[in-house]
Amino acid sequence: MSDIKEEKRTKVAILEIYSHHVFVHTLASILLKCGLDITIYTVPRIYKDLVPLFEGIEGNPEWVICEEKETNWHFLRRITPKIDQNHDLLFINSVQGYRIGLFYLFKNKIKTIVGAGRISEFFGIKYKLFGHVSVRRLLHHNYTRLLLQRCIPRYEAIFVHTGQARNFALEHGYKKPLIQLPFSLYKGGVSIDNKETKVLEFVVTGSIKTNCRDHMGTLDAFEKLWDKGRRDVSLTVLSSPRDSHGLEVVARMKKLKGKGYPIKFFEDWIGEAEFLEVSEKADFFLSPLNLSYYSCGELTSGIVEVVRQGKPGIYPSGYLPDPRIESSSLFYEHIELLPKVIEGLLDDRERVLTLSKNAIKNSEQYSLATVAKEFKQTLSEILS
């Protein structure tokens, strides 16, 4: 009988009650590939979007789901002792947004690493009483500043998704470990269609709400092309309205649809299966960002999908938090010049082909095997 003891496997918990299911999948996949036992603590809406993403990967996580009539706060209270007793390390994916108050009250005992999706909220913002679009935004801005500064010292490390975000944290005096991980992994299997005559499909992802993106400017650009008789270009806005501005954007898209223009949009939440079905058909992901909102290296859903789908992207000049995708990226100086950029692609299909090939090559840097290999050493240092 062998007297060699089996090495104890490290047990890791991942907590996500806010959003960003794609990164939960990325993180869990990397940790599973590194040979760790993973339990994901989440809510039903996120669980529903996550489950299809784990089909076909090596190993599977365990799940602890918020119960139907259980509030997020009661869920956190219930799982805190389970996390502390059963795990060696905790990752909290989204310490941001309207959930920040809950995470301030959530005090676990084991080593904890948190995601700084909006690094500017962690280090860049100051108290501000004026210039907000609503009282709700005023309160959110200031209590986020207050509570995050009290939460940050509790955490063993912070993970970010770009070098620009990492540098921003260092410039603001963060001394603990900073871990850089991609938000999404390349799913592979992308083929390049013959684009000589096909309609080029442009897809815009991300919230339809005030401040984030210039959806109206985007619609102006495509309407200008369609008014000129271009029927070799289509637009899909792969998101749903989040506020009154979002409803105005939807109303405008309905008018364009009524004119017979090739535009597709959604008015309700889009499940992951439908989202993937639509996004896989994109030729380009267009990110009409307001740079004042994405100024410190925050990733956007457009880049998330560019990496995941292996497709080229279009961004406003000055936005490129990940230089590894530069050869599959195009830029416009002002939203008014976007029609010229798109028309240039419609009239130069060789350029489209080159960008598409570059996109696949760039995304291969984000394969699971590659990212997990790079992460193993970092993980070892954290656990030691």
ZIUR-V828116 format. One record per residue. N is the residue number from 1. RES is the residue in one letter. OMEGA is omega as a letter, one per 20 degrees, with the letter a starting at -180 (NA if undefined). Layout:
# ZIUR-V828116
((N;RES;OMEGA) (N;RES;OMEGA))
This chain:
# ZIUR-V828116
((1;M;a) (2;S;r) (3;D;r) (4;I;a) (5;K;r) (6;E;a) (7;E;r) (8;K;r) (9;R;r) (10;T;a) (11;K;a) (12;V;r) (13;A;r) (14;I;a) (15;L;r) (16;E;r) (17;I;a) (18;Y;a) (19;S;r) (20;H;a) (21;H;a) (22;V;r) (23;F;r) (24;V;r) (25;H;r) (26;T;a) (27;L;a) (28;A;r) (29;S;r) (30;I;a) (31;L;r) (32;L;r) (33;K;r) (34;C;r) (35;G;a) (36;L;r) (37;D;a) (38;I;r) (39;T;r) (40;I;r) (41;Y;a) (42;T;a) (43;V;a) (44;P;a) (45;R;a) (46;I;r) (47;Y;a) (48;K;r) (49;D;a) (50;L;a) (51;V;a) (52;P;a) (53;L;a) (54;F;r) (55;E;r) (56;G;r) (57;I;r) (58;E;r) (59;G;r) (60;N;r) (61;P;r) (62;E;a) (63;W;r) (64;V;a) (65;I;r) (66;C;a) (67;E;a) (68;E;a) (69;K;a) (70;E;r) (71;T;r) (72;N;a) (73;W;r) (74;H;r) (75;F;r) (76;L;r) (77;R;a) (78;R;a) (79;I;a) (80;T;r) (81;P;r) (82;K;a) (83;I;a) (84;D;a) (85;Q;a) (86;N;a) (87;H;r) (88;D;a) (89;L;r) (90;L;r) (91;F;r) (92;I;a) (93;N;a) (94;S;r) (95;V;a) (96;Q;r) (97;G;a) (98;Y;r) (99;R;a) (100;I;r) (101;G;r) (102;L;a) (103;F;r) (104;Y;a) (105;L;a) (106;F;a) (107;K;r) (108;N;a) (109;K;a) (110;I;r) (111;K;a) (112;T;r) (113;I;a) (114;V;r) (115;G;r) (116;A;r) (117;G;r) (118;R;a) (119;I;r) (120;S;r) (121;E;a) (122;F;a) (123;F;a) (124;G;a) (125;I;r) (126;K;r) (127;Y;a) (128;K;a) (129;L;a) (130;F;r) (131;G;r) (132;H;a) (133;V;a) (134;S;r) (135;V;r) (136;R;r) (137;R;r) (138;L;a) (139;L;a) (140;H;a) (141;H;a) (142;N;r) (143;Y;r) (144;T;r) (145;R;a) (146;L;a) (147;L;r) (148;L;r) (149;Q;r) (150;R;a) (151;C;a) (152;I;a) (153;P;a) (154;R;a) (155;Y;a) (156;E;a) (157;A;r) (158;I;r) (159;F;a) (160;V;a) (161;H;a) (162;T;r) (163;G;r) (164;Q;r) (165;A;r) (166;R;r) (167;N;r) (168;F;r) (169;A;r) (170;L;r) (171;E;r) (172;H;r) (173;G;r) (174;Y;a) (175;K;a) (176;K;a) (177;P;r) (178;L;a) (179;I;r) (180;Q;r) (181;L;r) (182;P;r) (183;F;a) (184;S;r) (185;L;r) (186;Y;a) (187;K;r) (188;G;r) (189;G;a) (190;V;r) (191;S;a) (192;I;r) (193;D;r) (194;N;a) (195;K;a) (196;E;a) (197;T;a) (198;K;r) (199;V;r) (200;L;a) (201;E;r) (202;F;a) (203;V;r) (204;V;r) (205;T;r) (206;G;a) (207;S;r) (208;I;a) (209;K;a) (210;T;r) (211;N;a) (212;C;a) (213;R;r) (214;D;r) (215;H;a) (216;M;r) (217;G;r) (218;T;r) (219;L;r) (220;D;a) (221;A;a) (222;F;r) (223;E;r) (224;K;r) (225;L;a) (226;W;r) (227;D;r) (228;K;r) (229;G;r) (230;R;r) (231;R;r) (232;D;r) (233;V;r) (234;S;a) (235;L;r) (236;T;r) (237;V;a) (238;L;r) (239;S;r) (240;S;a) (241;P;a) (242;R;a) (243;D;a) (244;S;r) (245;H;r) (246;G;r) (247;L;r) (248;E;r) (249;V;r) (250;V;r) (251;A;r) (252;R;a) (253;M;r) (254;K;r) (255;K;r) (256;L;r) (257;K;r) (258;G;r) (259;K;r) (260;G;a) (261;Y;a) (262;P;r) (263;I;r) (264;K;a) (265;F;a) (266;F;a) (267;E;a) (268;D;r) (269;W;a) (270;I;r) (271;G;a) (272;E;a) (273;A;r) (274;E;r) (275;F;a) (276;L;a) (277;E;a) (278;V;a) (279;S;r) (280;E;a) (281;K;a) (282;A;r) (283;D;r) (284;F;r) (285;F;a) (286;L;a) (287;S;a) (288;P;a) (289;L;r) (290;N;a) (291;L;r) (292;S;a) (293;Y;a) (294;Y;a) (295;S;a) (296;C;r) (297;G;r) (298;E;r) (299;L;r) (300;T;a) (301;S;r) (302;G;r) (303;I;r) (304;V;a) (305;E;r) (306;V;r) (307;V;a) (308;R;a) (309;Q;a) (310;G;a) (311;K;r) (312;P;a) (313;G;r) (314;I;a) (315;Y;r) (316;P;r) (317;S;a) (318;G;r) (319;Y;r) (320;L;a) (321;P;r) (322;D;a) (323;P;a) (324;R;r) (325;I;a) (326;E;a) (327;S;r) (328;S;a) (329;S;r) (330;L;a) (331;F;r) (332;Y;a) (333;E;r) (334;H;a) (335;I;r) (336;E;a) (337;L;a) (338;L;r) (339;P;r) (340;K;r) (341;V;a) (342;I;a) (343;E;r) (344;G;r) (345;L;a) (346;L;a) (347;D;a) (348;D;a) (349;R;r) (350;E;r) (351;R;r) (352;V;a) (353;L;r) (354;T;r) (355;L;a) (356;S;r) (357;K;r) (358;N;a) (359;A;r) (360;I;r) (361;K;r) (362;N;a) (363;S;r) (364;E;r) (365;Q;a) (366;Y;r) (367;S;a) (368;L;a) (369;A;a) (370;T;a) (371;V;a) (372;A;r) (373;K;r) (374;E;a) (375;F;a) (376;K;a) (377;Q;r) (378;T;a) (379;L;r) (380;S;r) (381;E;a) (382;I;a) (383;L;a) (384;S;NA))
